[in-house]
């Protein structure tokens, strides 16, 4: 994985990964390690559908949208399971 820092302490630009090819055993381990080390990763010039965004996000674990929603709104709303 070829990457360059945006800041000395965090954030990388990842140059040579096609996000459509990321899977649990392919590219994800390298992406996860970079994320744990640098906190933010940018993947320029990527054009992928929402389904790929969801698939990649799910590799990182369960979404916590409902918890975030409750912290930032007074509306009483439940997300379906």
MMTF fields as JSON, N, C-alpha, C and O atoms, coordinates in Angstrom:
{
  "mmtfVersion": "1.0.0",
  "mmtfProducer": "UNKNOWN",
  "numBonds": 323,
  "numAtoms": 324,
  "numGroups": 81,
  "numChains": 1,
  "numModels": 1,
  "chainsPerModel": [1],
  "groupsPerChain": [81],
  "chainIdList": ["A"],
  "bondAtomList": [4, 2, 8, 6, 12, 10, 16, 14, 20, 18, 24, 22, 28, 26, 32, 30, 36, 34, 40, 38, 44, 42, 48, 46, 52, 50, 56, 54, 60, 58, 64, 62, 68, 66, 72, 70, 76, 74, 80, 78, 84, 82, 88, 86, 92, 90, 96, 94, 100, 98, 104, 102, 108, 106, 112, 110, 116, 114, 120, 118, 124, 122, 128, 126, 132, 130, 136, 134, 140, 138, 144, 142, 148, 146, 152, 150, 156, 154, 160, 158, 164, 162, 168, 166, 172, 170, 176, 174, 180, 178, 184, 182, 188, 186, 192, 190, 196, 194, 200, 198, 204, 202, 208, 206, 212, 210, 216, 214, 220, 218, 224, 222, 228, 226, 232, 230, 236, 234, 240, 238, 244, 242, 248, 246, 252, 250, 256, 254, 260, 258, 264, 262, 268, 266, 272, 270, 276, 274, 280, 278, 284, 282, 288, 286, 292, 290, 296, 294, 300, 298, 304, 302, 308, 306, 312, 310, 316, 314, 320, 318],
  "bondOrderList": [1, 1, 1, 1, 1, 1, 1, 1, 1, 1, 1, 1, 1, 1, 1, 1, 1, 1, 1, 1, 1, 1, 1, 1, 1, 1, 1, 1, 1, 1, 1, 1, 1, 1, 1, 1, 1, 1, 1, 1, 1, 1, 1, 1, 1, 1, 1, 1, 1, 1, 1, 1, 1, 1, 1, 1, 1, 1, 1, 1, 1, 1, 1, 1, 1, 1, 1, 1, 1, 1, 1, 1, 1, 1, 1, 1, 1, 1, 1, 1],
  "groupList": [{"groupName": "UNK", "atomNameList": ["N", "CA", "C", "O"], "elementList": ["N", "C", "C", "O"], "formalChargeList": [0, 0, 0, 0], "bondAtomList": [1, 0, 2, 1, 3, 2], "bondOrderList": [1, 1, 2], "singleLetterCode": "X", "chemCompType": "L-PEPTIDE LINKING"}],
  "groupTypeList": [0, 0, 0, 0, 0, 0, 0, 0, 0, 0, 0, 0, 0, 0, 0, 0, 0, 0, 0, 0, 0, 0, 0, 0, 0, 0, 0, 0, 0, 0, 0, 0, 0, 0, 0, 0, 0, 0, 0, 0, 0, 0, 0, 0, 0, 0, 0, 0, 0, 0, 0, 0, 0, 0, 0, 0, 0, 0, 0, 0, 0, 0, 0, 0, 0, 0, 0, 0, 0, 0, 0, 0, 0, 0, 0, 0, 0, 0, 0, 0, 0],
  "groupIdList": [1, 2, 3, 4, 5, 6, 7, 8, 9, 10, 11, 12, 13, 14, 15, 16, 17, 18, 19, 20, 21, 22, 23, 24, 25, 26, 27, 28, 29, 30, 31, 32, 33, 34, 35, 36, 37, 38, 39, 40, 41, 42, 43, 44, 45, 46, 47, 48, 49, 50, 51, 52, 53, 54, 55, 56, 57, 58, 59, 60, 61, 62, 63, 64, 65, 66, 67, 68, 69, 70, 71, 72, 73, 74, 75, 76, 77, 78, 79, 80, 81],
  "secStructList": [7, 7, 3, 3, 3, 1, 1, 1, 1, 1, 7, 3, 3, 3, 7, 1, 7, 7, 4, 4, 4, 7, 5, 6, 6, 5, 5, 2, 2, 2, 2, 2, 2, 2, 2, 2, 2, 2, 1, 7, 3, 3, 7, 6, 6, 7, 7, 7, 7, 2, 2, 2, 2, 2, 2, 2, 2, 2, 2, 6, 7, 7, 7, 7, 2, 2, 2, 2, 2, 2, 2, 6, 7, 7, 7, 7, 7, 7, 7, 7, 7],
  "xCoordList": [0.857, 0.0, 0.901, 1.733, 0.732, 1.531, 0.702, -0.431, 1.292, 0.571, 1.534, 2.742, 0.968, 1.774, 1.03, -0.192, 1.755, 1.114, 0.612, 1.215, -0.499, -0.989, -0.535, -0.431, -0.268, 0.148, 1.138, 0.996, 2.122, 3.107, 2.521, 3.099, 1.4, 0.864, -0.346, -0.641, -1.044, -2.224, -2.554, -2.032, -3.395, -3.98, -3.027, -1.926, -3.489, -2.734, -3.572, -4.797, -2.901, -3.514, -3.056, -1.855, -3.998, -3.682, -3.82, -4.883, -2.735, -2.674, -3.003, -3.464, -2.787, -2.803, -3.785, -3.546, -4.853, -5.861, -7.168, -7.648, -7.728, -9.055, -10.037, -10.039, -10.858, -11.753, -12.749, -13.312, -12.977, -13.866, -13.255, -13.97, -11.947, -11.248, -11.025, -10.45, -11.457, -11.227, -12.171, -13.378, -11.596, -12.362, -11.679, -10.588, -12.311, -11.791, -10.366, -9.596, -10.004, -8.656, -7.796, -6.627, -8.373, -7.656, -7.676, -8.734, -6.542, -6.336, -6.861, -6.266, -7.952, -8.504, -7.497, -7.397, -6.74, -5.788, -4.812, -4.509, -4.328, -3.421, -4.141, -3.601, -5.364, -6.154, -6.448, -6.335, -6.825, -7.145, -5.932, -6.046, -4.774, -3.555, -3.232, -2.878, -3.352, -3.091, -4.09, -3.72, -5.342, -6.365, -6.058, -6.159, -5.686, -5.375, -4.168, -4.098, -3.24, -2.03, -2.245, -1.712, -3.02, -3.109, -4.487, -4.625, -5.491, -6.834, -7.696, -8.921, -7.119, -7.917, -7.18, -5.977, -7.92, -7.351, -8.165, -9.395, -7.483, -8.139, -7.779, -6.616, -8.781, -8.598, -9.026, -10.203, -8.108, -8.486, -8.897, -8.515, -9.694, -10.102, -10.814, -10.591, -11.672, -12.465, -13.907, -14.448, -14.498, -15.909, -16.574, -16.55, -17.165, -17.776, -19.212, -19.53, -20.071, -21.462, -21.604, -20.697, -22.742, -23.003, -22.827, -22.385, -23.166, -23.048, -21.609, -21.382, -20.641, -19.235, -18.862, -18.111, -19.372, -19.123, -19.624, -18.928, -20.821, -21.408, -20.574, -20.275, -20.195, -19.419, -18.096, -17.702, -17.411, -16.134, -16.354, -15.596, -17.38, -17.67, -17.96, -17.54, -18.672, -19.009, -17.775, -17.799, -16.713, -15.469, -14.9, -14.231, -15.159, -14.658, -15.497, -15.079, -16.661, -17.497, -18.904, -19.267, -19.685, -21.084, -21.221, -20.488, -22.165, -22.449, -23.093, -23.827, -22.835, -23.417, -24.21, -24.16, -24.929, -25.687, -26.725, -26.892, -27.416, -28.473, -27.907, -28.521, -26.754, -26.135, -25.771, -26.007, -25.206, -24.856, -26.099, -26.116, -27.137, -28.387, -28.936, -29.314, -28.977, -29.528, -28.731, -29.307, -27.439, -26.61, -26.836, -26.598, -27.295, -27.353, -28.76, -28.917, -29.769, -31.131, -32.036, -31.742, -33.114, -34.113, -35.305, -36.242, -35.281, -36.367, -36.338, -35.266, -37.491, -37.589, -37.812, -38.932, -36.748, -36.812, -36.006, -34.926, -36.523, -35.783, -35.438, -36.294, -34.167, -33.761, -34.164, -34.053, -34.622, -34.979, -33.73, -32.634, -33.899, -32.765, -32.415, -31.492],
  "yCoordList": [-1.175, 0.0, 1.235, 1.405, 2.067, 3.297, 4.443, 4.682, 5.144, 6.237, 7.363, 7.16, 8.56, 9.713, 10.48, 10.615, 10.979, 11.673, 13.062, 13.753, 13.444, 14.819, 15.653, 16.876, 14.981, 15.636, 14.692, 13.478, 15.193, 14.309, 13.329, 12.265, 13.664, 12.831, 11.989, 10.995, 12.368, 11.603, 11.891, 12.839, 11.096, 11.26, 10.877, 11.414, 9.93, 9.483, 9.613, 9.492, 9.859, 9.711, 8.362, 8.11, 7.501, 6.18, 6.259, 6.6, 5.939, 6.2, 5.018, 5.228, 3.821, 2.714, 1.59, 0.44, 1.89, 0.876, 1.222, 2.354, 0.224, 0.338, -0.189, -1.384, 0.671, 0.271, -0.808, -1.479, -0.99, -2.054, -3.43, -4.432, -3.498, -4.764, -5.129, -6.179, -4.304, -4.54, -5.627, -5.586, -6.597, -7.658, -7.958, -7.456, -8.762, -9.058, -9.577, -9.274, -10.362, -10.913, -10.281, -10.635, -9.352, -8.687, -7.178, -6.554, -6.606, -5.168, -4.637, -3.72, -5.187, -4.664, -4.699, -3.709, -5.788, -5.766, -4.578, -3.97, -4.255, -3.107, -1.79, -0.894, -1.68, -0.468, -0.301, 0.801, -1.388, -1.314, -0.885, -0.047, -1.458, -1.088, 0.389, 1.086, 0.866, 2.278, 3.167, 4.216, 2.751, 3.522, 3.576, 4.639, 2.45, 2.415, 3.298, 3.882, 3.393, 4.188, 5.669, 6.513, 5.999, 7.385, 8.038, 9.237, 7.289, 7.795, 8.245, 8.188, 8.678, 9.122, 8.754, 8.982, 8.185, 7.802, 8.44, 8.453, 8.961, 9.525, 8.673, 8.323, 8.346, 7.543, 8.394, 8.382, 9.13, 10.033, 9.275, 8.128, 9.974, 9.494, 8.149, 7.289, 7.965, 6.754, 7.103, 8.102, 6.292, 6.459, 5.104, 4.244, 4.928, 3.637, 3.856, 4.887, 2.884, 3.014, 2.838, 2.343, 3.245, 3.153, 1.735, 1.553, 0.732, -0.653, -0.985, -1.739, -0.437, -0.66, 0.087, -0.435, 1.289, 2.032, 1.227, 1.098, 0.691, -0.094, -1.346, -1.666, -2.055, -3.285, -3.014, -3.773, -1.948, -1.602, -1.18, -1.578, -0.383, 0.055, -1.14, -1.166, -2.127, -3.302, -4.134, -4.869, -4.037, -4.724, -4.177, -4.902, -2.908, -2.276, -2.624, -2.353, -3.213, -3.613, -3.072, -2.418, -3.36, -2.959, -1.443, -0.719, -0.983, 0.449, 0.882, 0.108, 2.078, 2.622, 3.88, 4.852, 3.857, 5.025, 5.418, 6.6, 4.432, 4.73, 5.449, 6.393, 5.019, 5.675, 7.119, 8.016, 7.349, 8.711, 9.573, 10.728, 9.009, 9.74, 10.206, 11.367, 9.313, 9.657, 10.764, 11.58, 10.8, 11.836, 13.209, 14.227, 13.244, 14.511, 14.952, 15.835, 14.368, 14.78, 14.553, 13.724, 15.279, 15.082, 14.287, 14.012, 13.917, 13.138, 11.708, 11.141, 11.142, 9.758, 8.891, 8.777, 8.293, 7.523, 6.25, 6.276, 5.128, 3.873, 3.398, 3.36, 3.036, 2.456, 0.983, 0.32, 0.458, -0.956, -1.82, -1.4, -3.016, -3.952, -4.588, -5.4],
  "zCoordList": [0.0, 0.0, 0.0, 0.891, -0.974, -1.059, -0.488, -0.907, 0.478, 1.144, 1.464, 1.581, 1.602, 2.004, 3.091, 3.032, 4.075, 5.193, 4.799, 3.978, 5.404, 5.285, 6.465, 6.376, 7.569, 8.804, 9.479, 9.339, 10.197, 10.824, 11.853, 12.077, 12.474, 13.541, 13.156, 13.82, 12.103, 11.696, 10.241, 9.654, 9.681, 8.357, 7.221, 7.095, 6.402, 5.242, 3.98, 4.016, 2.874, 1.56, 1.028, 0.92, 0.698, 0.167, -1.349, -1.868, -2.053, -3.492, -4.397, -5.519, -3.963, -4.918, -4.579, -4.947, -3.905, -3.579, -4.273, -4.211, -4.93, -5.523, -4.477, -4.184, -3.921, -2.831, -3.245, -2.38, -4.518, -4.979, -4.759, -4.798, -4.53, -4.348, -2.884, -2.598, -1.97, -0.545, -0.025, -0.262, 0.685, 1.338, 2.672, 2.941, 3.49, 4.819, 4.821, 5.733, 3.804, 3.748, 2.653, 2.494, 1.904, 0.814, 1.026, 0.956, 1.278, 1.463, 2.798, 3.365, 3.309, 4.561, 5.708, 6.432, 5.917, 7.041, 6.98, 8.006, 5.787, 5.642, 5.9, 6.547, 5.388, 5.617, 7.1, 7.638, 7.763, 9.197, 10.012, 10.907, 9.703, 10.432, 10.223, 11.173, 8.995, 8.71, 9.447, 9.973, 9.485, 10.202, 11.696, 12.308, 12.284, 13.718, 14.042, 15.123, 13.128, 13.342, 13.069, 13.79, 12.033, 11.561, 11.742, 11.5, 12.156, 12.502, 11.33, 11.43, 10.249, 9.096, 7.81, 7.678, 6.876, 5.589, 4.475, 4.523, 3.487, 2.31, 1.103, 0.9, 0.309, -0.892, -2.084, -2.447, -2.701, -3.79, -5.051, -5.281, -5.852, -7.17, -7.113, -7.965, -6.108, -5.992, -6.338, -5.866, -7.142, -7.475, -7.266, -8.147, -6.097, -5.783, -5.315, -4.722, -5.586, -5.155, -3.642, -2.973, -3.126, -1.691, -1.158, -0.024, -1.961, -1.497, -1.117, -0.171, -1.836, -1.494, -0.218, 0.605, -0.046, 1.204, 2.395, 3.403, 2.278, 3.37, 3.617, 4.768, 2.568, 2.714, 3.419, 4.304, 3.041, 3.677, 5.128, 6.011, 5.375, 6.75, 7.643, 8.8, 7.122, 7.923, 8.278, 9.265, 7.504, 7.863, 9.165, 9.901, 9.457, 10.678, 11.901, 13.027, 11.705, 12.831, 12.715, 11.737, 13.74, 13.783, 13.744, 14.417, 12.953, 12.892, 14.192, 14.807, 14.612, 15.844, 15.544, 16.297, 14.461, 14.03, 15.077, 15.379, 15.624, 16.59, 17.813, 18.309, 18.3, 19.451, 19.122, 19.931, 17.955, 17.549, 17.4, 17.823, 16.797, 16.605, 17.96, 18.112, 18.927, 20.244, 20.933, 21.653, 20.726, 21.343, 20.73, 21.38, 19.48, 18.757, 18.376, 17.532, 18.969, 18.658, 19.864, 20.725, 19.915, 20.974, 20.448, 21.198, 19.172, 18.6, 19.136, 19.347, 19.35, 19.796, 18.556, 18.057, 18.075, 16.842, 17.022, 17.612, 16.516, 16.587, 15.182, 14.299, 14.987, 13.721, 13.714, 14.745, 12.595, 12.535, 12.667, 12.294, 13.196, 13.353, 12.028, 11.957]
}
